[in-house]
Amino acid sequence: MPRPLRIGAVMYDPKVSVIWEIIRDFLDSRVCPTDVSFYSNYEDQVSALLDQSIDIAWNSPLAWLDAQRRSRGTCRAIAMRDTDRDRASYFIARRDDAITKMTDLRGKTVALGAIDSPQARLIPLSQLRQEGLDPEADLTIRRFDVLVGKHGDHIGGEREAFECLRNGEASASVMLDLNWEAWTADGTVDSNRYQIIGQTQRFDHCVFTVRQDIDPAAERQWLDALFAMRYDNPAHREMMDLEGLKEWLPGRTTGFDALSVAVITEQFFERPAPA
């Protein structure tokens, strides 16, 4: 029997262990043995991938860029969720305010998520610059550093940023499009009181990342098993609902341009690592 493929995942929420228990059991049933190692942050997970402690990393978009940076462009993106493609972040303001477009934010306070969140800080900052606003000179930025190291893979920073807006301490906040949809549906955000005044460029999110030296046959077997999961199968649906997808798709790298620009503009990798 071949040795199990070693997968890395960041524990951003207790449900992560449930998700991976289901995935591992399914892969084992497809004669594709898999071990899962959990990490408290993406920086350690990228290191584990590059030092061969794991074979595949379930990476955030920022961790994908970090892996490419540290491997000199030799890693590959092999799979992602259907919901990882073509995402956007929204700038939200109160309807009873005089702010209806991005340029109205000049001189105002904008609430963002954690320092290492692609969707709630890095890409939005880049978008503000493209709108002609200098975050340092033209705005006051409120940042909510919830679970730093987990790259915004949780609602914490975005939720606190919205609470800052709701409490009147900011004129706008930023949230992922999927969070806007979920929160307006469940009543967390009242769409009669709040509106979208702008959005970022489209971008892709998480991606399974491998080194160039992974065994091609083992990779193919693992991907064939992963892609065999079906949302219409009740045995798979629980995990897919928890992980927020209806279909696994091949990985692609065309959706990381906006974040690539943002990390350069904000000099993210040149500054000290977030605490």
N, C-alpha and C positions, 0 to 999 in steps of 0.2 A: 504494500500500500504506500502511495506517495506521502511525503510528510505534509502536514496541514499548511496551507497558506496562512501567513500571519497578517492580520488586518489591524490597523490602528484606527481608533475613533476617540474623539474628545467627549468627555462626560460633561456636557453643558446642562443636562437635566437628568433626573433619575430615570426618565423613560428611555434614555439611550440604552441602558442595559437590557431593558425589555425588548426593544427593537432588535438589538443584535443577537439576543438569545433566539428570537424567531428566525432571523436570517441565517444564523449558524446552523440551526436544526434543519432548515430547508436545504441549505447547501450540502450538509452531511447526507441528507436523504438522496441527493443527486450524485452521490459518491464523489463529492468535492470537499474533502475535509478542511475545516477552517478553524483557526484559533483567533480570538479577538483580544487585543490589549487596549486598555483604556488609559487616556492621558488627561491631565488636568488643564493642559493648554496646548495650543497648536505649535508653538515654537519647539517644545519637546517632541511632539509627534513628527514634525519635519526632520528633526535630528535623528529620530529612531528610523525613519525611512532611509535616510542617507547613510547611516552607519550599519544598515542591513539588519537591524533588530526586528523590523517588520517588512513585509513584502508590498503591501498596498496601504495607502493612507487615505482615509475619507476626509478630504481637506476642504476647508473654507476657501473662498476665492483668494483671500490674502495669503493663506498658507500655500496655495498653489503657486502664487508669484514668488513666495519665499523659497519654496522648493526649487523652482526654476533658477532663481538668483543664486542659490547656494550650490546647485549642481551644474551651473554654467549651461543651463538650457537643455539638459539631457533627460529630464523627467518627461513622462507622457501622461496625458489625461485619457482615461479609458472608459469611463462611464459616469453618468449623472442622472438625476431625476428629471422627469419632464418639467417639473415646476422650477428647476434650476435655470431654465433658459428664458431670456428676454424679460427679466425683472426690471423694476424701476423703483425709485424712492420718491415719495411725495412730500412737498412742502405744504403744511397745513396751517391755516389761519382762521380766526373767528369771522363769521359772516357779518357781525355787527361792527367790525373794524373797517378802517378805510384802506386795508391792504387787500388788493385783488390780484396783484402780479408780483413777480420776484423783485423788480426794481423798487417797489414800494417799501422794501425792507431796509433801505438805506437809513442808517441812524437808529435802527431797531435792534432788539435782542432776538436771537435765534437759538432754540434749544436743540442740541444734537445728542446722539448716543455716545457710546464709549469711544475712547481714543483709537482703538483698533477695529472699529466696526466699519466695514466697507460701505454698507448700505445706509448707516445712520450718521456717519461722519465723513469718511474720506471722499467718497464719490459726491455727496452733497456739497462739501467745501469746494471741490473742483467745479461743480455746476455753478455755484455762486460766483466764482471767478469768471466763468464763461459769460455770465449775465452782467459782467462789468462791476461786480461788487468785490471789494477787497475785505476778506473776513477780519483782518487785523485793524484796518483803518476805518472801514465803513459800517461795521457791525459790532455788536457785543455778543460773543458766543458763550452760551452756557452748555457745558459738557457733563454728561452723566456717565461716569466710568463704572458701570455695573459689570462684574465678571470679566475684568480685563484678562486677556489671554485666550478668551473663547471667541473673539472676533465677531461679536454681535450675534452669535448663533443662539439667541434667546430674546425674549421680549423686554427684558429689564430696562436697558438704557432707553429704548424707544418709548416705553411706557412712562418712565419718569420724565422724559422730555415732554411728552404730551401733558402730563400732570402740571409741569411748569407752565405750559401754555394755558391750560385750563384755569390755573390759579392766578392768571394775569401777570406772571413774572416774565413772560416772553410774548413776542408778537407772532411767532411761528415756531413750529416744531417739525421734525422730519421723521417719517416712518416708511417702512417697506410697503409696497403696494399690497402684498398679501395681508399685512397687518391692518391696513386701512379697510380692506374688504372684510376681514374677520371682525374687527372692532366695530365697524358700522353695522354689521349684521347682528352682533350680540348686544349692542347698546352701549358698549364702552365709550364709543365716540358717537355723538349725536350729529348726524349729517345735516340736520336742520340748523345747527349752530356753528358747524365747522365746515370749511370747504378747502379743496385743493387749489392752490394758487400757482403751482408749478411742479415740474418733475425733473428728475435727472435723465441722462441718457439711459438707454436700455443696457443691461449688463447680465452676465451669467453668475451663478452662485456656486454651490459646492460641486466637487468633482473627485472621483477616485483617481489617485495619483500613484504611478509606479516608477521605479528606476528603469534604466535601459537594459539592465542585466537580468530582469525577471525571465524565467523560463517561458518561452512562447506557448508551449503546449499547456502548461499549468494556467497561464493567463487566459487562454482561449476556453479551457474547460470551466474556469471560474466565471467568465463572462457569459458563457452559454447558460450556465445554471442561474446566474443573476437575472438574465433577460427572460428566463422561463417563468419568472414570477408574474402572476396575472391578478389584476384587481378584482376580476369577477369570480375569483376563487376565494371563498370565505376564509380559508386557512391562511391566505396571504393578505387579506384586506385589512386585518387589524394592524399589522406592521406598517402597511403602506399608508394607512390613515395617520398613524402616529408619526411617520416620517414625512408625511405631506406629499405624496406622489400617487399617480395612477399608473405610471409606466417608467421602467428604467430605460434609458437611451444611451447610445454611444457618447463618449466624452468628446467635447470640442473645445477649442481655445479661442475662437473668434469673438467670444463675448466678454473677454477680459481687458479690452482696450481702455474702457473708461477707468477701471481701477488702476491699470498700468500708468496712465497719465496722472491719476490722483496721487499715487505713492511717490512719484517723482516730484510733483508740485509741492506736496506737503513734506517731502524729504523724510518719509516715514522710516525707511530702513537705515537712514544715516543718523537718526537720533537715538538716544539711549532707549533700550527695550522698555516697554511699558511695565510698571511695577504691578 
